[in-house]
Amino acid sequence: MQHVVRDLPLMVESINKNFAVETFPKNQQRKRYLMQDPPNPEIYVSLLARLTTEGGHWLQTIRSGGGTSTRAFQYDLQRPHYQSSVGVKGLYGCTAVVIASNAGVFASYIWEIPIFRFRDGRPQTYEYFDANVFDVLADGNPTDAARSVGFRTLLGQGAMLSDQMRPVIFIITPYTTDRERRVLERLGIATRFRYQGLVNRLAAQLRANIPSRKAPQILGYERPVTEQTLDGESGVGKAIVEVDQALVEIRQGRRRIPGIKGSWRLWYEEQIIFEQHYSYPRPMPD
């Protein structure tokens, strides 16, 4: 894996593996992604999962330092055309934060225990949650300093999570199960998401600190079978950002200048959750 990048820390990794390289006639519109409208999304996402495994682009999770893992991946700006992906797997009760932009992806995995609750089911305190989730998202996990990066380092002018790169925040978290609902209702709690109070708190914190033009999107999921979520060959229990980007000429006023044109979309299992298209002037080397 090649370490890059201008104006970003060395632990931000370039997504530089080409999954496909194609050339297109000038009069033919370039199709997006490996397959723009896959007829069988389940098979397609299984392919994306295998390619993400081959590229080494799954977020590697840790339990130390409270149990929150973070990593940032910048899109490769040197390839004439490339298609790649980055993902979070193992979502069978834990929560992921994915912030995708027109320049890269910030990904995080947050363990359910002890971050959201104690083993006996008692909810975690706000103080513990803030220290082990928001503070780690913001500044990185000090016990994983070689890989972990905080979002504060990605907010500068033109950086991955700057307003110019139009970041979008996603929090992927479990729904309340029927069994949990029966227990919680006796306590006067009836929420759609299992940890709705803490998740709403996190969404508000991210909204206040990351210049996204959209409110954080909270996505719920049904808990799948654990083993399926951990493999690298299926889409079960996995969130994958797929990116397709090309070096092109773009119009700036009356001139045509070197630019970047691309698209990214977020999959959760076999569903497309969100898609964004972009173009901007190509950064010139120092």
Residue pairs with C-beta under 8 A, 6 or more apart in sequence:
1 13
1 14
1 16
1 56
2 13
2 14
2 16
3 10
3 11
3 13
3 14
4 12
4 13
4 14
4 74
4 76
5 12
5 14
5 74
6 283
6 285
6 286
7 156
7 158
7 159
8 72
8 74
8 153
8 154
8 159
8 160
9 149
9 153
11 71
11 72
11 140
11 145
11 146
11 147
11 148
11 149
12 72
12 73
12 74
12 104
12 149
12 154
12 160
13 71
13 72
13 73
13 74
14 73
14 74
14 75
14 76
15 55
15 57
15 73
15 74
15 75
15 76
15 84
15 85
15 86
15 104
15 105
15 243
16 76
16 78
16 79
16 82
16 84
17 54
17 55
17 56
17 57
17 82
17 84
18 79
18 82
18 83
18 84
19 34
19 51
19 55
19 82
19 83
19 84
19 85
20 34
20 82
20 83
21 79
21 80
21 81
21 82
22 81
23 81
24 30
30 246
32 244
32 263
33 83
33 242
33 244
33 263
33 265
34 44
34 47
34 48
34 83
34 242
35 44
38 44
41 270
41 271
41 272
42 235
42 270
44 270
45 234
45 235
45 238
45 240
45 267
45 269
45 270
46 233
46 234
46 235
48 85
48 87
48 235
48 240
48 242
48 267
49 87
49 89
49 231
49 232
49 233
49 234
49 235
49 238
49 240
50 232
50 233
51 85
52 58
52 85
52 86
52 87
52 232
52 240
53 232
53 233
55 84
55 85
57 73
57 84
57 85
57 86
57 87
58 86
58 87
58 88
58 89
58 232
59 69
59 71
59 86
59 87
59 88
59 89
59 96
59 107
59 108
59 109
60 69
60 71
60 147
61 69
61 90
61 109
61 111
62 69
62 141
62 143
62 144
63 111
64 141
64 143
64 144
65 132
65 136
65 141
65 142
65 143
65 144
66 114
66 115
66 131
66 132
66 133
66 136
66 141
67 110
67 111
67 114
67 115
67 132
68 108
68 109
68 110
68 111
68 115
68 132
68 133
68 136
68 137
68 141
69 108
69 109
69 141
69 144
69 148
70 106
70 107
70 108
70 136
70 137
70 140
70 141
70 148
70 149
70 150
70 151
71 106
71 107
71 108
71 147
71 148
71 149
72 104
72 105
72 106
72 107
72 149
72 151
72 154
72 160
73 86
73 104
73 105
73 107
74 103
74 104
74 160
75 84
75 103
75 104
75 243
75 245
75 262
76 82
76 84
76 245
77 247
77 260
77 282
77 283
79 245
79 247
80 246
80 247
81 245
81 246
81 247
82 244
82 245
83 242
83 243
83 244
83 245
84 242
84 243
85 240
85 241
85 242
85 243
86 105
86 107
86 240
86 241
87 107
87 238
87 239
87 240
87 241
88 96
88 98
88 107
88 108
88 109
88 172
88 238
88 239
89 229
89 230
89 231
89 232
89 237
89 238
90 109
90 229
90 230
90 237
91 172
91 174
91 221
91 224
91 229
91 237
91 238
91 239
92 223
92 224
92 225
92 226
92 229
92 237
93 112
93 174
93 223
94 109
94 110
94 111
94 112
94 174
95 109
95 110
95 112
95 115
95 116
95 171
95 172
95 173
95 174
95 195
95 199
96 107
96 108
96 109
96 110
96 170
96 171
96 172
96 173
96 239
97 106
97 107
97 108
97 110
97 137
97 169
97 170
97 171
97 172
97 202
97 206
98 105
98 106
98 107
98 108
98 169
98 170
98 172
98 239
98 241
98 266
99 105
99 106
99 107
99 151
99 161
99 167
99 168
99 169
99 170
99 206
99 210
99 212
100 106
100 167
100 168
100 170
100 241
100 264
100 266
100 274
100 276
101 160
101 161
101 165
101 166
101 167
101 168
102 165
102 166
102 262
102 264
102 276
102 278
102 280
103 159
103 160
103 165
104 154
104 160
104 165
105 241
105 243
106 149
106 151
106 154
106 160
106 161
106 167
108 136
108 137
110 116
110 133
112 174
113 119
114 124
114 128
115 124
115 128
115 129
115 132
115 133
116 123
116 124
116 129
116 194
116 195
116 198
117 123
117 124
117 195
118 124
121 183
123 195
123 197
123 198
124 198
126 198
126 201
129 198
129 201
129 202
130 205
133 202
134 202
134 205
134 206
136 148
136 150
137 150
137 151
137 206
138 150
138 151
138 152
138 209
139 150
139 152
140 148
140 149
140 150
140 153
141 148
142 148
151 161
151 209
151 210
152 209
154 160
154 161
154 162
155 161
155 162
155 210
155 211
156 162
157 164
158 164
158 165
158 283
159 165
160 167
161 167
161 210
161 211
162 211
163 211
163 213
164 280
166 212
166 213
166 276
166 278
167 210
167 211
167 212
168 212
168 214
168 217
168 274
168 276
169 203
169 206
169 207
169 210
169 212
169 214
169 216
169 217
170 216
170 217
170 219
170 239
170 266
170 273
170 274
171 199
171 202
171 203
171 206
171 216
171 217
171 218
171 219
172 219
172 221
172 239
172 268
173 193
173 194
173 195
173 199
173 218
173 219
173 220
173 221
174 193
174 194
174 195
174 220
174 221
174 222
174 223
175 192
175 193
175 194
175 220
175 221
175 222
175 223
176 184
176 191
176 192
176 193
176 194
177 194
177 222
177 223
180 194
181 190
184 190
184 191
191 197
192 220
193 199
193 218
193 220
199 218
200 218
203 215
203 216
203 218
206 216
207 215
207 216
217 273
217 274
219 268
219 273
221 237
221 268
221 269
224 236
224 237
225 236
228 234
228 236
228 237
229 236
229 237
229 238
230 237
235 267
235 269
235 270
236 269
237 269
238 267
238 268
238 269
239 266
239 267
239 268
240 266
240 267
241 264
241 265
241 266
241 267
242 264
242 265
242 266
242 267
243 262
243 263
243 264
244 262
244 263
244 264
245 260
245 261
245 262
245 263
246 260
246 261
246 262
247 258
247 259
247 260
247 282
248 259
248 260
248 261
248 279
249 256
249 257
249 258
249 259
250 256
250 257
250 258
250 259
250 261
250 279
250 280
250 281
252 281
257 281
257 282
258 281
258 282
258 284
259 279
259 280
259 281
259 282
260 278
260 279
260 280
260 281
260 282
261 278
261 279
262 277
262 278
262 279
263 275
263 276
263 277
263 278
264 275
264 276
265 272
265 273
265 274
265 275
265 276
266 272
266 273
266 274
266 275
267 273
